[in-house]
Amino acid sequence: MEVPDVFGAAPLVPMDLRHGLWGTLSGASGTPPRVVALAVQPTGTLIFANIVGYQTACSAHFARLWMGEPLQFTPDRVAGG
């Protein structure tokens, strides 16, 4: 089931962890955290990230975001799949 996006662009996809997580984030040290959910503006600006992983790796990735440095999202599956 897809619901309309709050920004009027592509649809949001409800979280359904029965099919696994969405992918990984990379760009900081440590084991890459797994992505549970992301919300991104059409411009590519991250507005929400729910990740799981080792505490130090998650902290390192969020610290890079806080400093304005980019991270790479690598999907494991296609939205809605």
C-alpha positions as CSV (number, residue, x, y, z in Angstrom):
1,M,0.0,0.0,0.0
2,E,1.4,3.4,-0.9
3,V,0.2,6.7,0.5
4,P,0.6,10.2,-0.9
5,D,3.8,12.0,-0.1
6,V,3.5,15.0,2.2
7,F,5.6,17.1,-0.3
8,G,3.4,16.1,-3.3
9,A,6.2,14.2,-5.1
10,A,6.8,10.5,-5.1
11,P,4.7,8.3,-2.8
12,L,5.8,7.3,0.7
13,V,6.2,3.6,1.2
14,P,5.0,2.2,4.6
15,M,7.6,0.4,6.7
16,D,7.3,-3.4,6.5
17,L,10.3,-5.1,8.1
18,R,9.0,-8.5,7.0
19,H,10.9,-7.9,3.8
20,G,14.1,-6.7,5.4
21,L,15.7,-3.4,5.9
22,W,16.2,-0.8,3.1
23,G,20.0,-0.7,2.8
24,T,23.1,0.7,4.4
25,L,24.7,4.1,5.0
26,S,28.4,4.5,4.4
27,G,30.9,7.4,4.6
28,A,32.2,7.1,8.2
29,S,34.2,4.6,10.1
30,G,32.9,1.4,11.5
31,T,30.4,-1.2,10.3
32,P,27.9,0.6,8.0
33,P,24.5,1.1,9.8
34,R,21.4,-0.6,8.3
35,V,18.6,1.8,7.2
36,V,15.2,1.2,8.7
37,A,13.6,4.3,7.2
38,L,14.6,7.5,5.3
39,A,12.8,10.6,4.4
40,V,14.4,12.8,1.7
41,Q,13.3,16.0,0.0
42,P,13.1,16.0,-3.8
43,T,16.4,18.0,-3.7
44,G,18.1,15.1,-2.0
45,T,18.3,16.7,1.4
46,L,17.9,14.2,4.2
47,I,15.1,15.1,6.7
48,F,14.8,11.9,8.6
49,A,16.9,8.7,9.1
50,N,16.2,5.7,11.2
51,I,19.2,3.4,11.4
52,V,20.3,0.4,13.4
53,G,23.8,-0.8,14.0
54,Y,26.7,-0.6,16.5
55,Q,26.4,2.5,18.6
56,T,29.8,3.9,17.6
57,A,29.1,3.4,13.9
58,C,25.7,5.1,14.1
59,S,27.2,8.0,16.1
60,A,30.0,8.4,13.6
61,H,27.6,8.6,10.7
62,F,25.3,11.1,12.4
63,A,28.3,13.2,13.4
64,R,29.4,13.4,9.7
65,L,25.8,14.5,8.8
66,W,25.9,17.1,11.6
67,M,29.1,18.5,10.2
68,G,27.5,18.8,6.7
69,E,29.5,16.0,5.2
70,P,27.8,13.6,2.7
71,L,26.9,10.0,3.3
72,Q,26.1,7.3,0.7
73,F,22.9,5.3,0.9
74,T,23.1,1.9,-0.8
75,P,19.7,0.3,-1.2
76,D,19.1,-3.4,-0.8
77,R,15.7,-3.4,-2.5
78,V,13.4,-1.3,-4.6
79,A,10.7,0.8,-2.9
80,G,7.5,-1.0,-2.8
81,G,9.2,-4.4,-3.4
